[in-house]
Amino acid sequence: MVGEESKIRVVIRVRPNNRRELEQSQRTVVKVIDQETILFDPDEDEDEFFFQGVKQNHRDITKRTNKKLNMEFDRIYSEEDNNETIFEECTKPLVTSVMNGYNCSVFVYGATGAGKTFTMLGSDYSPGLTFLTMRELFNQINALRDERKFDIGISYLEVYNEQVMNLLTKTGPLKLCEDSHGVVVSGLVLKPIFNAEELINLLTLGNKNRTQHPTDANAESSRSHAVFQVHIRMTEKKTGQKRTVKLSMIDLAGSERAASTKGIGVRFKEGASINKSLLALGNCINKLADGSKHIPYRDSNLTRLLKDSLGGNCQTVMIANVSPSSLTYEDTYNTLKYASRAKKIRIVLKQNILRTNMPKDYFIKKATDLQHEIEKLKNLNKQLEEKLQQQQTDSKPFDEMLLNSWFDKIDASYSALFKVQEPIMNAQSKERILYYRGKLKECAERGMAELSLDGVTVDEVSLINSHCIF
Ligand SMILES: Nc1ncnc2c1ncn2[C@@H]1O[C@H](COP(=O)(O)OP(=O)(O)OP(=O)(O)O)[C@@H](O)[C@H]1O
């Protein structure tokens, strides 16, 4: 995976219609075709309509034609999909990447009321991605505790009207500075945590401190960008090697146009500021998608803060939330366009460099030890080569004479064996002959006795007997 090119994973989540949308029985402007395709502004199902005898494509002839825009994303979640499913497919794999040393980020994007906070924080009956992801992180950490030591600290910041505030301590504004490791929030102290349950209290506290104002679309609209980050330092117990990784979960403020929230005064300034930072974010996404060298991160505090979560060495998932209702036609269209731009971003992933606290002397000693080891092995190698050569020169040439004398001895013993076997076989066959001859003699004598009774002479019997010799 080191140096592997990867693109931002972009998924779309379509939430169910809310009460207002149902009451106004608006038409649906998005149609989930399959898990990767969404159709924006599909044709409406309408009865056939004739005007002056001619069939009309639309009942309302003043109405513009539907966009019927087919768009493809890494995954489309429909209103039936819950936070658990999105966690399993989108952020659970990120936890494994974090444990392997990669920085990871999750963004939720969309207009006010589209379901960003519901996705990130969830509700009482359906915990959101932040909790589910952190619970998985602690599961994986606990499984590795024998091998590694972990130090975990979290931060929860909001960017409101371009100012960075600490949501856990309700302090700020905090300054952003840049050092060799990237952007640093000065004065930010990480809050150590030891389990996922502890996180719930911290998230609740942070959310209470988050700037919220009602909008037309959402009674509890978050008017700031919330950046939740987990910083993990892992120390290998055997080697002492350390590495630090960061998991960021970002709930962006609504991407709706400032005018659409009908805000005036402070609310208008707020909307304009949200738009400024989202515009800057959009510009960075566009430049990254085009492969530009210069990315305008410095255009807003949000993009400065997210620099290493977007284009840097970071595995990123963007969840674009949309409402299905025609009430939010423009916002849904803009969100889908924004998301399809983000889909084009390609980044090169690098595993975080292992850092160590070992002093310089440790490495000098290690290098000297290794040098000695090399010398020792070289000497050993030389000795073995010499020994091998010695053995080759010492070894006696092949003794053909000796071998031949042994062959002669074997031949001699075989012929001696045959010599002994021959008389034995002869003796055995003679014994058999004698046995049969005895038998025949008995026969002949018995026959002679009978013949003599029939008038045959003894000489004739002897003659028969002599012919029966084998
Ligand atoms: N997938 C969903 N299923 C059920 N209810 C949802 C879903 N998504 C959002 N909602 C409900 O819709 C309302 C608005 O959602 P949410 O607060 O998450 O919007 P938001 O995008 O964070 O808006 P804002 O930018 O104004 O903060 C909430 O009451 C929330 O419970």
The ligand as an ORCA input file, in Angstrom:
! r2SCAN-3c Opt
* xyz 0 1
  N     -31.216      8.949      7.378
  C     -32.085      9.544      8.205
  N     -33.066      8.836      8.772
  C     -33.942      9.407      9.608
  N     -33.931     10.722      9.945
  C     -32.969     11.498      9.428
  C     -31.993     10.953      8.523
  N     -31.190     11.943      8.156
  C     -31.614     13.046      8.804
  N     -32.673     12.790      9.556
  C     -33.425     13.754     10.384
  O     -33.500     14.981      9.641
  C     -33.273     16.093     10.468
  C     -32.102     16.941      9.950
  O     -30.954     16.160      9.958
  P     -29.524     16.699     10.417
  O     -29.625     17.536     11.641
  O     -28.616     15.549     10.466
  O     -29.190     17.642      9.197
  P     -27.842     18.404      8.911
  O     -27.457     18.072      7.520
  O     -26.834     18.135      9.957
  O     -28.330     19.885      8.950
  P     -27.539     21.245      9.385
  O     -26.505     21.499      8.352
  O     -28.600     22.294      9.354
  O     -26.989     20.997     10.738
  C     -33.025     15.551     11.855
  O     -34.214     15.627     12.604
  C     -32.645     14.116     11.636
  O     -33.010     13.290     12.716
*
